[in-house]
Amino acid sequence: MPQDVRLVAVSKFHPVERLREAYDAGQRLFGENRVQELVAKAPQLPPDVEWHFIGHLQRNKVRQLLPHVTMIHSVHSVELLRLIDKEAARIGRTVDVLIELHVAQEMTKSGFAPDEALRDITPQLLDELSHVRVRGVMTMATFTSDMEQVAREFALAQNTFVQMRDQLQFPAFDQLSMGMSEDWPLAVKHGATMVRIGTDIFGPREY
Ligand SMILES: *Cc1c(COP(=O)(O)O)cnc(C)c1O
C-alpha cells in the first residue's frame, strides 16, 4: 500500500485482545461501525489510539459517541451534520467528518447521491459549522465480483470528491475514504487517501 494512504483497521466484532495485538504491531487507527462497541472498546486500549466511526449513525447516539472519536466517516444528512456540530460545541471539541456518498446499487446503503452532495454541502454550510471540520468524502462500492462496476463507482466518487473540493475551496477537504478488503487496490488507484480494512487484517468476523 502506498505510504500516503492511511489504513483504518476495521475491528468490528473482534475482541479487544485482537486489537491489542494490532496495536503492539504498530497500528494506531481503528474503525468501528457500532456506537456501543466503540464506546466499550475505547477505554480498553491506550489513549494514543485514534477511533473512527464508520457505521450508520443514529441521531440519538451522537452524544454518546462524540467524546471517543476523532473522525466520523458516515455523515448521511445535513441534519446529522448540524447535530454533530451542536453536540461537539456542547462538549467543547472539534470533530472531523466525511460526507458519505451513495454510489452503490444497493438501496440499503445510505449517503448523499453525488448531485445531492454537490447541492447541499455548500461553502455557506461549512461556514456555519463551528465544531465540525468536513474533511472529505467516504463511500462503499456495490458488493459484487464485477470489478468493472466497482471501478466505475470509485471513479464517480473520486470525480464527485474533486468537484466538491473545487466548489468548497476548503483547504482541509482532502480525504477520500474508500476501499475494503475486496477492493482496496482499485480504490487506491482511484485516489483513496484512507482504506478501511477488516477481514484482511483480522480474519472473518463471527457475528
Ligand atoms: C466492515 C466494514 C469495512 C471492512 O470490510 P472488510 O470487507 O472486512 O475489509 C469497511 N467499511 C465499512 C463501512 C464497514 O462497515
Ligand as a Chemical Component Dictionary entry (heavy atoms), coordinates in Angstrom:
data_LIG
# 
_chem_comp.id                   LIG 
_chem_comp.type                 NON-POLYMER 
_chem_comp.pdbx_formal_charge   0 
_chem_comp.three_letter_code    LIG 
# 
loop_
_chem_comp_atom.comp_id 
_chem_comp_atom.atom_id 
_chem_comp_atom.alt_atom_id 
_chem_comp_atom.type_symbol 
_chem_comp_atom.charge 
_chem_comp_atom.model_Cartn_x 
_chem_comp_atom.model_Cartn_y 
_chem_comp_atom.model_Cartn_z 
_chem_comp_atom.pdbx_ordinal 
LIG C1 C1 C 0 -16.952 -3.714 7.820 1  
LIG C2 C2 C 0 -16.627 -2.503 7.033 2  
LIG C3 C3 C 0 -15.406 -2.398 6.339 3  
LIG C4 C4 C 0 -14.375 -3.506 6.270 4  
LIG O1 O1 O 0 -14.823 -4.554 5.495 5  
LIG P1 P1 P 0 -13.876 -5.817 5.162 6  
LIG O2 O2 O 0 -14.500 -6.412 3.975 7  
LIG O3 O3 O 0 -13.904 -6.721 6.352 8  
LIG O4 O4 O 0 -12.494 -5.306 4.900 9  
LIG C5 C5 C 0 -15.159 -1.195 5.669 10 
LIG N1 N1 N 0 -16.042 -0.180 5.680 11 
LIG C6 C6 C 0 -17.211 -0.253 6.324 12 
LIG C7 C7 C 0 -18.138 0.913  6.284 13 
LIG C8 C8 C 0 -17.545 -1.417 7.020 14 
LIG O5 O5 O 0 -18.734 -1.474 7.656 15 
# 
loop_
_chem_comp_bond.comp_id 
_chem_comp_bond.atom_id_1 
_chem_comp_bond.atom_id_2 
_chem_comp_bond.value_order 
_chem_comp_bond.pdbx_ordinal 
LIG C1 C2 SING 1  
LIG C2 C3 SING 2  
LIG C2 C8 DOUB 3  
LIG C3 C4 SING 4  
LIG C3 C5 DOUB 5  
LIG C4 O1 SING 6  
LIG O1 P1 SING 7  
LIG P1 O2 DOUB 8  
LIG P1 O3 SING 9  
LIG P1 O4 SING 10 
LIG C5 N1 SING 11 
LIG N1 C6 DOUB 12 
LIG C6 C7 SING 13 
LIG C6 C8 SING 14 
LIG C8 O5 SING 15 
# 
